[in-house]
Amino acid sequence: MQLVDVHCHLNHALYKDDLDAVIKRAKEAGVKVIVCSGVNPPGNRQVLELAQKYPEMVKACLGMYPIDALGLAPDETGLPRQTVPINLDEEFEFIKKNKDKILGIGEIGLDFHWDAEHHSQQEENFRKIIRFALELKKPIVIHSRKAEKECIDVLEQEIKNKEILVVMHCFSGNKKLIQRAAALGYYFSIPANIVKMQHFQMLAEMVDIQQLLTETDGPWLSPYANQKNESAFVIEAVKKIAEIKKLNVEEVAEQIWENYKRVFGR
């Protein structure tokens, strides 16, 4: 089987002491690619370093998390903190210089959970980043916490005729929003904790398997109690999707691998 984790944060502090072992366990589990997502300028640089250190397996997406873009760093998360607003133009220049080393732009989007006051500024930043991704012709990975409808509204306005592909990461919108995003041709990355989250089970049931991907969002969202999440656990998402779709695990793994190649190109 060829497994893929399309969204993980390998530069998180929880991996610092055993990253080689995490990579080794993923490889032994059949994971061929781990897409590591950046959230801010220092994180993006760490992600690129990891992709260079583990070139066979780790691939990079460079992003600007909506809260980080505003400089509204929450309490310590284990990732590099962004305590001032991101200079988007400067980061765009950095990403341009490294465009051939990355698969996509992400994670980006809107987050109304952590920020209740700056929604218009978030939206302005989001639109700028989407337009930049269109210029680069790179797929985008979307964070949409408590802002699922608003994210889809912006995406639908900014992206016409599927010029770039869209991955909805850990999408928590309701059935109508799932149907709307699926009809627009967006992809959905299903986390390994689908094994205990009815919402993601519903999403996997509703969406055509040709629009599904698998992720961990490691080190968060572990399918196992009292264990940090890691890419080897992505097999749990594959197995649950297979159960829901009434397919065998190998079929599902192969289709998701094909979906990954269609979105990210390699």
Buried (B, 14 or more C-beta within 10 A) or exposed (E): BBBBBBBBBBBBEBBEEEBEEBBEBBBEBBBBBBBBBBBBBBBBBBBBBBBEEBEEBBBBBBBBBBBBBBEBBEEEBBBBBBEEEBEBEEBBEBBEEBBEBBBBBBBBBBBBEBBEEBBEBBBEBBBBBBEBBBEBEBBBBBBBBBBBBBBBBBBBEBBEEEEBBBBBBBBBBEEEBBEBBBEBEBBBBBBBBBBBBEBBBBBBEEBEBEBBBBBBBBBBBBBBEEEBBBBBBBBBBBBBBBBBBEBEBEEBBBBBBEBBEBBBEE
